[in-house]
């Protein structure tokens, strides 16, 4: 890392070493400022603060390829022994880019102790569309107490009850339920043995068009139900759903599907499309392939 300037002022009064003002300026103009101290007798940090704005290019060598961002601004405070540090702060990231999504602006505030986030709020915005979340987190899970999807002044979906998302020792979503203008439900346990249940009703593409590029006409997902389970083998699953697609000129097509799958393959029990009461196509059939078990990246 190339620095253009660095400075620090402080004092040492045993058992405390204190930095009263410090600043680092990167060659590209990024700046980090801070203050705080270390108590040698108590073996703890006291009164530490850090503020700064950093570009993605400065941190890129230590970060994964996704997500990218233009700049991140942070302000944080910390005190206590390193193993049980009390910390609070806020951060904002601009121009966040993730595959499959439009650029976002992200903001987060938190309060925590050690490696636990005891309380956080987070918000992602694209245009007038906003996803907001609040809850608590550890190294293994996030416990959501709030989650909303809104566009402008209208909230389309809102968390109906607290939910937990775990990624260690395995991915698991417990009873995630969003309700409002439509509803979305999810319960997932992912691994060598597991299950997946997803339901949706009355979900509109208009709610998502600022968040992600959605080619093609506007649509409404009237219903979707996906249920699957596996135990060290192929997934047994069922899918039913219906969507309405805007054809323009006041015309609407309805597409419906019902299918099942297991170790024998995929069976399409019904696939049909209608414009009003006029059939466009219908299909049934089978395909001799199956979904591999959860936790496997190999296709069978």
Steps between C-alpha positions, in 0.01 A plus 500: 500500500641838401459785749537869422491613865470364854498678833435420866498701822470349844630458851622223726402507867552154648311275471326677209621578152260737323485617139321835518492552121612284212445511125607293200462628144534256212669593175158504328356740760320255729518609865465320834505695827486366852582534867500278807723329749632178651514424871795264561388412853137426413594359157219686328422767241330818611337790313589374153334665200566469129348688205585492135405460137665231289466409135454141384829510310688555826357185659452283191798269565345385831138473384307238301407583142137561601360735606678800354443858618620853422570630853426402857473751785529378857484640852553262794577503873642224720614437856582209730721190485559371144327167568182674618516835322197728519450664160251721318503666163348572165611452140375608159603355165425660163486339159473145635495250213396138536442256217138503387412827678501867409747727688396552863569740784546319833490633856543317829516588869596257775566447867686195623734327739785273397407310184126548561287771343237560767296738286520618138299683238579474131355656187559442129360750247472510122302792367193529722502131596623414848575175684534554875602251767563500874604239750808342657785283370774260600765313300241228433166673445290812455185539708261731316251707696403711198518475120311714248481555125367844407484722194450868562252541785341157445612195700428188294639229731581496871634233735203344678696344791865474610707264284850349508744440215793268584806414292695292752521206535266497196268739320159521663209743481239463770144606420571819305162660429437832322150642462337812359378566146614142435666233708824300491595208723821295520635217713829339395739247653791441262752218522538129428151464646257787481184660379378809320158668511429824314162663445405828330174675418426827319862607439543765227802563278443875555620457861838375376570687177721764670696232688581271209489505120179324398488453124169434333146605588360574844366203694317401815573175680154394612622192683808285543558198724829308504551209740793263503689260726807278474698262717845422359347464158301672224239756593134408494310818421185659365440836332169671429454856386310754296611833356328774300706671228413839350496469120418868446191655350289381792587136429617255769632146477474255789763228533453211745723202583481191718798265516661237723841342517684216674775249427310389190505846341282806441131463418309798362139431593368820344651797319256735335468857382177685427410844375170561671304182432697419183766227537844589366668167574478201734766240576569196714792261508801360681876552501735224624723718720489610861627763741807391700486492876549817704857599566625347171624716217500212251224461244360152452 
